[in-house]
Amino acid sequence: MSTENRFQFAKSAALDEVMLLKASMSDFSYGTHAHEEFSFGVTLSGRQDFFALGEYHKSYAGNVIVFNPEDAHDGHSGGESTLHYKMLYIHPDQLVPMLESAGVHQAKSFRVEKVLQDDAQLRSHILGLAA
């Protein structure tokens, strides 16, 4: 297994308070931490294992991972293949107006209840924003 780990952050030129992480990792792990932003990610290849919201999760290629602000989680590559994923970090100050314009009621108290999802439409939107 390769031991090369790469993490590339890019700030959006078009959207304030939106950051993209492109990551490749084979022998790296994140300790338990949380973000002040919403985190929307897609596992591109490999597998990402993590503990969040009281459960262990395994995200395979194509799965979507969503963390609300302040949701504590850890993470590491699982299996033998190198993990590749993209993660968007969107501050609530940026996301709430987007949700309100989309007609989401109670956008200020918006939370995603399911951390690991297999949702083709959401995956497409995340990857489109990441591009």
N, C-alpha and C positions, 0 to 999 in steps of 0.2 A: 504494500500500500504506500502510495506517495505521502511524503510528510510535508508537502508544500501547502501552505495556507495563505489565502489572499483575501483581503477585505478592502473594497474600494467604495468610498462614500462620495456622493455627488449631491450638491444642493440644486434644487430646481431653479431654473432661470425664469420660469413662467409663473410658478406658484410659491408665494411666501410660505415659509415654515413647512416645507415639504423636503424631505431628504430621502435619497435612495442609497441602499447598501447592496452591492453585488459581492457575494461571498463564495469562496471555494474553500473547503476544509476537509481534512482527512484525519487529523489527530489533534483537534483543538476543541476545547469545551468552554462554555460560558458558565460562570458561577451564577447563583441566584441573583437576579437584578430585576429592575422594572424601569419603564420609560415614562416620561410625562406625556408622550404622544400616543396616538393610536398607531399600531404596527400592523401592516397588511403585507403578508409575504406569500411567495409561491416557491415550493420545492421544485427545482428544475430537474435534478437527477440525484441519485444517491438517496439517502434517508436521513432525516433529522429527528433525533430523539430528544424529548424534553419533558419536564415536569411543570405543570401549570394548573391552577385552579383545582388543586387536590388530586390530580390524576397524572399518570404517565401517558405520553402520547408518542406515536411514531408517524411522522409525516413522510409519505412516499412521493415520488415524482408526480407532479400534477396537483398535489394537495395544497390547500390554502390554509395559512396560519394567521389568526387574528388575535392580537392582544389589545385590550383596553388600556388606557393610561393607568399606571400603578398596579397592573397585574404582574405579580412576581412570577418569574419563570427562569429556567436554566436552559441549557441546550448543548448538544454535541452531535457529531456525525455518528450515524449508526451503520452497522454492517461493514462490508469490505470496500465498497465503492466510495469515491470522493463525493462529498455533498456539495451541490451547487444550488444556490438559492438567491432570490431577490427579495428585498424587504423595503417597503415604503414606510416612512415615519411621517405621520401627518398630525400636526399640533391641533388640539381641539379648536383653537381660535380660527384655524383654516377650515377644518372639517364641518363645524357647526353651520356656517353660512352655506356650504355646499348642500348639506342635508336639508336645511330650511328651503333652499331654492328647489330642491327635488320633492318638496311636499312632505317631508318627514315630520310628524308631530312630535313634540317634546324633544327636539334635536339637541337641546342643551344637556339632557340627561341620557343621551344615546349611549347604549352599551351593546356589545356583541356578546351573546351568551355562549356560543359554541366556538371554542378556540381552534379546533381542527375541522376543516370542511372539505368536501369534494364538490365544488360548485363551479361549473365550467364558465358561467357568465361572470362571476366574481373574479375568477382566475384571469379571464380575458381583460377585464377592466384594470386589474392590478398591473398586468404586464403591459397594457397599453399606456397607462400612466408612467410606468417605469421606463418605457421607451422614450 
